[in-house]
Amino acid sequence: MQKLPRFLHFSFKSAKLYSVSNSANIDGGLRERKRAATRTAITAVARSMTAKCGLNGFTVEEVCEETGISRRTFFNYFHSKEDAVIGSFSDELPEEALEAFNANPTRIPDSISGTLLAALHVLTVTIMERSSISRTEVQQFIAAITAEPQLLARLTLEGEARERQFAALVAAREGLEPDHPEVVTATALFGAVSKKTAQQFFSEDNARPYRGILEQNLNAARKLFAQPLATSQQLGPNPLETSKDPA
């Protein structure tokens, strides 16, 4: 099974949640849908050419010719070939979905609320079911990145930035700092489950809906973390403490 880059799993900017696809906001008008179609076409061609020839094996002009657009149109969407290959992951989540995520959490002092998991669950399903990303697009993206490993460094930085922004979004909902241990752990664990779910959903042999896979994986995680931790007796003495020389 091909693995998806970290950048695909959670993409956030400021207080706005980004979609993992390069589809238009579903609530947008005809003009925005046309722009999204053009943007998607440019990215598909750029990824295909990168997979076949590498980044240096084609020009912006060739992308334009294949897509049927002008250079000016290309640069209205992307600053460079690299940007076109990475694509646009900046479609904002509909405002009502973000409002639903932030709606009246019952906050607990110095702790995450009891509704955070459900809110993240709903938000993630909303992202995926409102996006139009296809397995073909994912495979094109992976093929392009495989052909040009230099893009991985940029994607890694982008992914790390988005994860920090995701933590900030969760922290704002919970009334906590982004570096609060429960925020850090919640975002890391939910991100890991989402990553695994995306890998399963976009695999070539999958026929299951995203929400079903995500629910199964979240329930599996809940079963694991509902179990008690080992006791001090089960853990035994800490060798780092017992090996210290007496003062």
JOSULWO-V487853 format. One record per backbone hydrogen bond with DSSP energy under -0.5 kcal/mol. NH is the residue of the N-H (numbers start at 0). CO is the residue of the C=O. E is the energy in kcal/mol with one decimal. If there is no record, write none. Layout:
# JOSULWO-V487853
nh | co | e
NH | CO | E
NH | CO | E
This chain:
# JOSULWO-V487853
nh | co | e
7 | 4 | -1.8
8 | 5 | -1.7
9 | 5 | -0.8
10 | 17 | -0.6
12 | 15 | -3.0
15 | 12 | -3.0
17 | 10 | -2.8
18 | 90 | -1.4
27 | 24 | -2.5
32 | 28 | -2.0
33 | 29 | -2.3
34 | 30 | -2.2
35 | 31 | -2.4
36 | 32 | -2.1
37 | 33 | -2.2
38 | 34 | -2.7
39 | 35 | -2.7
40 | 36 | -2.1
41 | 37 | -2.5
42 | 38 | -2.2
43 | 39 | -2.4
44 | 40 | -2.1
45 | 41 | -2.6
46 | 42 | -2.6
47 | 43 | -2.2
48 | 44 | -2.7
49 | 45 | -2.1
50 | 46 | -2.5
51 | 47 | -1.6
52 | 48 | -3.3
53 | 48 | -0.5
53 | 49 | -1.9
56 | 53 | -1.5
57 | 54 | -0.7
62 | 58 | -1.7
63 | 59 | -2.6
64 | 60 | -2.5
65 | 61 | -2.3
66 | 62 | -2.2
67 | 63 | -2.1
68 | 63 | -2.3
73 | 69 | -2.2
74 | 70 | -2.5
75 | 71 | -0.9
75 | 72 | -0.6
76 | 72 | -0.8
76 | 73 | -1.5
77 | 73 | -2.6
83 | 79 | -1.8
84 | 80 | -2.4
85 | 81 | -2.4
86 | 82 | -2.4
88 | 86 | -0.7
92 | 16 | -1.6
96 | 93 | -1.2
97 | 93 | -1.6
98 | 94 | -2.5
99 | 95 | -2.1
100 | 96 | -1.9
101 | 97 | -1.7
102 | 99 | -0.8
103 | 101 | -0.6
104 | 101 | -0.5
106 | 104 | -1.4
107 | 110 | -0.7
110 | 107 | -1.8
113 | 105 | -0.5
115 | 112 | -0.8
118 | 114 | -2.2
119 | 115 | -2.6
120 | 116 | -2.4
121 | 117 | -2.5
122 | 118 | -2.3
123 | 119 | -2.5
124 | 120 | -2.2
125 | 121 | -2.4
126 | 122 | -2.2
127 | 123 | -2.2
128 | 124 | -2.7
129 | 125 | -1.4
130 | 127 | -0.8
137 | 133 | -2.0
138 | 134 | -2.7
139 | 135 | -2.5
140 | 136 | -2.2
141 | 137 | -2.5
142 | 138 | -2.4
143 | 139 | -2.2
144 | 140 | -2.3
145 | 141 | -2.5
146 | 142 | -1.8
147 | 143 | -1.4
150 | 147 | -2.2
151 | 148 | -1.8
152 | 148 | -0.6
153 | 149 | -0.8
154 | 150 | -2.4
155 | 151 | -2.8
156 | 152 | -2.0
157 | 153 | -2.5
158 | 154 | -2.9
159 | 155 | -2.4
160 | 156 | -2.2
161 | 157 | -2.5
162 | 158 | -2.1
163 | 159 | -1.9
164 | 160 | -2.1
165 | 161 | -2.4
166 | 162 | -2.3
167 | 163 | -2.0
168 | 164 | -2.1
169 | 165 | -2.4
170 | 166 | -2.8
171 | 167 | -2.3
172 | 168 | -1.8
173 | 169 | -2.1
174 | 170 | -1.3
175 | 170 | -2.2
179 | 176 | -2.0
182 | 179 | -0.6
183 | 179 | -2.7
184 | 180 | -2.4
185 | 181 | -2.2
186 | 182 | -2.5
187 | 183 | -2.0
188 | 184 | -2.7
189 | 185 | -2.5
190 | 186 | -2.2
191 | 187 | -2.0
192 | 188 | -2.2
193 | 189 | -2.5
194 | 190 | -2.3
195 | 191 | -2.2
196 | 192 | -2.4
197 | 193 | -2.5
198 | 194 | -2.2
199 | 195 | -2.1
200 | 196 | -2.9
201 | 197 | -2.6
202 | 199 | -0.8
205 | 202 | -1.6
212 | 208 | -1.6
213 | 209 | -2.8
214 | 210 | -2.3
215 | 211 | -2.0
216 | 212 | -2.4
217 | 213 | -2.8
218 | 214 | -2.4
219 | 215 | -1.9
220 | 216 | -2.1
221 | 217 | -2.5
222 | 218 | -2.1
223 | 219 | -1.8
224 | 220 | -2.6
225 | 221 | -1.1
226 | 223 | -1.3
234 | 230 | -2.2
235 | 231 | -2.0
238 | 236 | -0.7
240 | 237 | -1.0
241 | 237 | -2.5
242 | 238 | -1.5
243 | 240 | -1.0
